[in-house]
Amino acid sequence: MLTESFAVAFTILLTIATSLPLGRYMARVFQGERTFLDPLLLPLERLVLRLTGIDPAESQDWKHYARSLLVSNVVMWLCIFAVVSLQKWLPLNPDGIGNLEPTLAFNTVSSFTTNTNLQHYSGETGLSYFSQLFAITFLQFVTAATGIAACVAIIRGLGGDRQSQLGNFYVDVTRATVRLLLPLAIVVGALLVWQGTPMTFEGAAKATTLEGTEQVIARGVVAAEVAIKQLGTNGGGYFGPNSSHPYENPTPLSNLVQTWSIAVIPMAMIWTLGAMLRRQRLAVVLFATMLAIYLPMVGFAVAQEGAGNPAIARLGADQSTGSMEGKEVRFGAGLSALWGVTTTVTSNGSVNSMHDSWTPLGGLMPLVGMWLNNIFGGVGVGFVNMLVFIVVAVFVAGMMIGRTPELLGKKVEAKEMKLASLALLWHPLAILVPTAIACHVWATTPDPGTALGWLENPGPHGFTEMLYEWSSAAANNGSGFEGLGDNTPFWNIGTGLAMLFSRYIPILAPLALAGFLARKPTAPETAGSLRADSATFGFTLWAVVVVLGLLMFLPVAVLGPIAEHLALGSF
Amino acid sequence: MAEHARRISIWDPHIVRQAVIDSVRKLDPRVQFRNPVMLIVEVGSLVTSVIWVQELIGGTGSPLFTGQVAAWLWFTVLFANFAEAMAEGRGKAQAAALRKTRAETLALRLREGSEETVPASALRAGDVVRVVAGQIIPGDGEAIEGVATVDESAITGESAPVIRESGGDRSAVTGGTRVLSDSLVVRITANPGSTFLDRMIALVEGAVRQKTPNEIALGILLAVLTLVFLLVVVTLQPLALYSGAAVPVPVLIALLVCLIPTTIGALISAIGIAGMDRLVQHNVLATSGRAVEAAGDVDTLLLDKTGTITLGNRQAVAFVPAPGVTVQTLADAAQLSSLADETPEGRSIVVLAKQFGIRARELAAHQAQLVPFSAQTRMSGITIDGREIRKGAVDAIARAVEGRGGILPHEVRAQADQIARQGGTPLAVAESARVLGLVHLKDIVKGGIRERFAQLRAMGIKTVMITGDNPLTAASIAAEAGVDDFMAQATPEDKLKLIRREQANGRMVAMTGDGTNDAPALAQADVGVAMNTGTSAAKEAGNMVDLDSNPTKLLEVVEIGKQLLMTRGALTTFSIANDVAKYFAIIPAMFILALPQLAPLNVMGLATPQSAILSAVIFNAVIIIALIPLALRGIAYRPLGAAAILRRNMLIYGVGGVVLPFVGIKAIDVVLVALSLA
């Protein structure tokens, strides 16, 4: 346990330490300043901009920015829908994989366009190499870049003083892709190939096992896809079992590289904010506030998984290495717990263990990660989600110091509050209402097990399976709790819609909010104004996130994981 | 500050009685519609009551429990109504006091040279009336002829009469005030019903109360929280159904009411009305609630030097004799020249001279001829027993002395410059052609003002002193008073420019003013407090009027604005923080039958599921009543920096708001069990 805890602590420290220079690099990239990679990447960026006919000098206000974001996403959605629906006849399909059924295609395309990567298909048997590369991997780059672009635009809005321009969406997406994600993905991909992850266009390998039977071993363009899946908080695996598959994540070292890749850009984004707003202290406060939620979650999950499962212990199985059901021996309970928490707070969604098999309370942490969805969060969108809570915290704290509330010197008034409210309301709505519908359908269907075929484990665990699926869709996370028969029209269309709305409402509302704030004058900071970069404000923000999260989701937590945990004692 | 008859005790029996009646009357859904949080509680109460009746008739369920829940839900609404009615009642009491002054009066209207007696209510703007000693001024207006002393105590509570005269900055008169001596010809400027007094009454009564921008924004936050909790509770039924733990509807309603921010929802309008009310208690009238909020946001205060920072008059503080002249000689001459000088400066010279053993003398015994101050010579003095003693500005005395062949010694000139640099005014004294020396006149900074400015600085508010003095004098007084900045030789245009510049930098500016030439600046400022003694143009331009005409009041106005917002914020925080404990009371209670393993979640050890739910509902209702005094009085205000205030309030209302209900709910549970109510 001690070694594992050390490995967990080392991974976190390494990620935090490297996020700082990366964040500064990102700030330079998005502010058009010189960076050390310019000789290599600037020509590439110019080439892309020239080919696409984008005028880098053209700046957009929030409406134009939002329109560009939406239009490009709709176009991508349509193209990729066509690709996966026609992949049977497209090239690079050595294993002869068929087209996706329409509701599954809808779900899959919505999932990847929204940076969710919820997978109701199994990668190696559901998609051709062409689809993996040009549909999935392409979207994994571009949707991550979209999130980053939105965040950068919002940061510009917060820093604006009586101006309406937030930058150019296409330029930001290009820069995020070419100058951030691409170089990082190449490095991470190379490291993974070194550790044994395959990267080949050849079809599945055939091997004869010791028993003499023939085994088909899927492989393909894995390393490239895994690198960007982690860096872009995408999470959609090449193989069904995701990063617990030995080809996707072969060694403890590849596990370290991937855990780092999951969290580094979301963490760096906070430093980027600090650098772009020239408010380093604010970045420190935000970072610390997020850590103050993230670290206890990791600690709790590691402790729970490390302590083992009492139900299994009672069967006589040794639990000294922790609860190992559904976990990989090469990672162990501790690093699996770290991954599980990290992948859900960041809306990544890749897994290196099966969350379905976690202990009930340990398994509550990934749910909490998705319910909050703003602790570092998905690339770019993490801070965007946090902004909503910052607005609420600023509003309450601002009044408490005797001023009408200001966010970084800009008055927060009815219009801003409305937009923040929309985003604030949407998240619990997208989780609780569909879960309630699913529960209602299940509870009112006679013999639901055979009629619907959703749940393998009724009771609180089955409840958690459904709750997890909707949480994952609403948080644009994409991880699955499994144990849920989800490739049905109900789940395909339902979660597809949930992912789409949960992507665009929480981006567009804060984007508009930032647009409005940018137009307002910035009041100078005095001893009488609320300092968002103070420890007290950090605590206020922390309390707002924790209390609102608790109030929204405690009932479902009680009905699911907590009820399951408390029942463990009565076996 | 002056004594105020307007202070009303929090639990004034008349107001409480009326508020009780009003709180029932306010159950009207059309009234509740303004406040979505309380509307939901009312609907919940209604539904629970219906269920209770059904249970009573059908003999199903547990009518004792449902009945109690229904009763406490109704109490929640009634308590909220009571809070609002209390605040309105206090406003009405203020208004009634004001209205007394508006008793029907008769007016002497001047029309085409003749006078006619008409009731005051028949007067229209533009009419001209004569008001003689003993009469009540029939309406707001402007004195266009005459000088009179006026008793304005009806409005200001200040018993000392004030001077009103035509022309200049003291020409505005207020309806309902009484002329004590002489007479005035007044041009009426307001129609009946829209006079200053009428507007004031309407405002304090809350009749024309519009929600302020901050109230609207807070309303949105409260509405979205309500929606979130509605979502949580509505989805709970199907979720619970899956778990085989169907929850009775009254329990769901109880949970909903406990979760939605009823505490702040119930008190929000009371807080707003009470803020206005506190301002009235300070004898300041705001034209809108928005102005009160803006006062809390003020970053820059423009303060007139005279009257605000310094006492109105300069005083003699030292005699500085010329070379070869004794202090005694100078003091003697200065005293002689000031004996007949009734200006405060003159009197202060006589007082100072006394310290040098020079007693006041009877002028009648001497051959004395007074020389009054004239703008041409800029000197005054006395010719007594052949001695020609003059005092005046240094330059004027120098010219006069040189005209007689004398000379102003350069030492005296140097000392005069020295005095000016220190912020004083040098006054030269000469006898015939000989300069005797200087009197050092000094602006006296008001006691305690320096500390006030230090507090303001700690609160992040910048103070700017406005003065007509030269920069040297201004700088010295600014340093002595501890203001952050000053504007010397300021003209009204300079003031306006300064306000615009501050606003362009994103700052909110407050100022006081009384003259017509202050009107543009008053209108431009975010908070413009016009003095009641000022012109009606100034009063129209500002968004507040200080009935005491005390420019220092601006500081209190800022504090009241801040206190209003702080109260609102603190109670919002408290309201949300309370929910944590309520959850821990209700959630285990509602599922315990279907999921008995949840027993450990009952951290408060509440007796039964029913007692747990009832305790939470009762706490939720009672806390509203408990907080009414806080809402009306405002939370304790301390002039600290934002960081310290936030820390303090987060601790009290945030952390305290989490902890308190755990204790309160447990206590109520114990009582309920003791009374066998659950």
Interface residues (C-beta under 8 A of the other chain):
Chain A: V392 F395 V396 A397 G398 M399 M400 I401 G402 R403 T404 P405 G409 V412 E413 A414 E416 M417 K418 S421 L424 L425 P428 L429 L432 V433 T435 A436 I437 C439 H440 W442 A443 P460 F463 P521 T522 A523 P524 T526 A527 G528 S529 L530 R531 S534 T536 F537 F539 T540 A543 V547 L548 L550 L551 M552 L554 P555 V556 V558 L559 I562 A563 L566 A567 G569 S570
Chain B: P213 N214 I216 A217 L218 I220 L221 A223 V224 L227 V228 F229 L231 V232 V234 T235 L236 Q237 P238 L239 A240 L241 Y242 S243 A245 L259 E293 A294 G296 D297 D299 R457 A458 M459 G460 I461 K462 A504 N505 G506 R507 M508 G561 K562 Q563 L565 M566 R568 G569 A570 T572 T573 I576 A577 D579 V580 Y583 I587 P588 F591 L595 Q597 L598 P600 L601 Y637 G641 A642 A643 I645 L646 R647 N649 M650 Y653 G654 V658
